[in-house]
Amino acid sequence: MENKSSSKLSVAAIAIVIVVMAVAAFRTTPATVQQSAWSLLPPVIAIVLALITKEVYSSLFIGIFSGALLYSGFNLVTTLNHVFYHEVEIAEGETATYGMISVLADSYNMGILIFLVILGVMVQLMNRTGGSAAFGNWASQRIKTREGAQLSTILLGVLIFIDDYFNCLTVGSVMRPVTDKHNVSRAKLAYLIDATAAPVCIIAPISSWAAAVSGFVEGQNGISLFIKAIPFNYYALLTIAMMVMIVLMKADYGPMLEHEKNAVEKNDLFTTADRPFSDEENEKLPKDGKVSDMLVPILSLVVCCVIGMIYTGGFFDGANFVDAFANSDASIGLVLGSFVALIITIVYYLCRKVLSFNKIMECLPEGFKQMISPILILTFAWTLKSMTDSLGAKEFVANLVSQSASGFLMFLPVIVFVIAVFLSFATGTSWGTFGILIPIVVSIFEGTNPSMMIISISACMAGSVCGDHCSPISDTTIMSSAGAQCNHLNHVSTQIPYAMTCAVISAITYFIATFVESLTGSLVISGVVGLPAGLILLFLAIRTMSAHFGRKAEKAA
């Protein structure tokens, strides 16, 4: 019965998309679509379809195809070209390329995919030696409770602040055996991973995110502004606080409550029928592995990736540590670091004689197969972003913010936060949102109101992370699902209520902070009042939501 109603919803959703595109065909031309609200239609279609149909691949492709239709004026031949590869002259001697082949030809994107594959291989190797199982047994003797397992996951996520991609996959590999032992649902694990990825990186001065943000601030000391903005990055700070509150208060709500109840009462970590990576091979894994079989690869990975990133930033050419991170190339650095870590791991296992060379080589294609799903979703998500770029979504949002700024200066941090949430959610990228909004904020307040500039830049960063956190097409959301080995849409649907709670309270907190700053003229007093107010509101919201959903669950039972 459930399958029938789901099928009906899917058919209805696709029918609505067809109607919307038919309306667009009659009401738009390629010229009117450019830099208009229509440019945001493709990601909206993809996200809505994914949430309704629970099928992410077709939803993303339909979003891509609808974007190509809008770009081409519904010319089928041009549409197909634009989906896969389309080159456009944007200025004399300058061209831009769009489409699936273009995003796969991008060296940064390809580096991330190679990093994913290497991580998949290393996870396979650790499983084959029994290292993951041994670590799970070792940790379960020291971590006695479900709360302890979740808090340990949060702590590890906070400590790995270098890069969000690295965070997602490393924390998942290390903590999955521990959380499984204590019946923490995979959806909850994915949430804890995701909530300690971008939210931690965006408040860490030494991270690839700090480097990205500082690069968008022209004419100012980017790192200095980033550090001053940390106390006002309310979404990131409240998200970290929210995780701890939910764990200690046992206050899950929304769809996550069902996943957690099934994990505790039925020993069902997945809830839905789709159980990624859970095959019978896991039952045949060796039981005589050692904790070192997992720790050596993980520590090698951490050390080598850090070295790889500062190497790409010129550390060994004389740059200091902070500057090296600011100038690092995360894609190349992570590939170099993870490859060296893989070689160290292979040599270590050969010396330990726990795996033969042939068995190690068998893990290469197995690791690749393990990452096919996130690779496919990432490829489609990047292509969808390419479609919105070609339609001028960035320029449309930039104009919208500039127009809002003229009459609503006091409310600008809240406006910037909301727009950043929507844009990041629709496009699945925080960094792209930074690139659009931060230069606008700097130009509005530079030389006139530095305090408001810091609060507004914080709002931009916080909103970007919030939208990225919620979006099913965000790369960090996809990688968090992969790290937790959780169904992707289960992760999205269980995380959104938590993220939206933080988003609403963050918006209120920005209004409070802006009001206090305008009243006192002091950024310090604004910071002292704002964050505690947000934490109190967050605590009350969690208590209220938890009690409400708890009563609903009791009535249903």
MOZI-V159415 format. One line per field, one symbol per residue. psi: psi as a letter, one per 20 degrees, with the letter a starting at -180 (. if undefined). burial: # if it has 9 or more other C-alpha atoms within 8 Angstrom, else .. A space follows every 10 residues. Layout:
psi->???
burial->???
This chain:
psi->ghhghggggg ggghgggggg hgghhhirrh ghhpkrhhhi gghggggggg hgikohghgg hhgghhghgg hikkogghgh ghggppppoi roipqqqrrg hghhiphggh gghggggggg ghggghghij gghggggghh hhoirhgggg hhgggghhhm jgqhgggghg hgggighghg hjlpqhhggh ghghijeghg hijohnrhgh ggghhinpjr ogggggghig ijmhggghgg hgggggghil lqrbhhgggh ghgghjkoih grhonpjnri hhijqqikrq hhihhggghg ggghhggggh gijkgjjiqr gghghhjqoh ggghggghgg hggggggghg hikhqrgghg hhhghghghh jgghgggggg ghhghhghgh ikhghghghg gghhhhilhh jggggggggh ggghghikpg hhgghghghg gghgipigmh ghggghgghg gghghgghhh pijphhgghg gghilqpghg gghhhghghh ghgghggghh ggggggghgh jphghghhgg ghgghghggh gggggggghg gghggh.
burial->.....##.## ..##..#... #..##..### ..#####.## #######.## ###.###.## ########## ####...### ######..#. ....#.#### ####....## ########## ########## ########## .....#.### #.##.###.# ########## ########## ########## ########## ########## ####.##... .##.###.## .######### #######... ####.##### ####...### #...#..... ....#...## #.##.###.# #.######## #####...#. ..######## ########## ##.###..## ....#....# ..######.# #..####### ########## ########.. ##.##..... ########## ########## #.######## ##..##...# ########## ########## ########## ########## #######.#. ###.###### ########.. .#..###.## #.###.###. ###.##..## .......
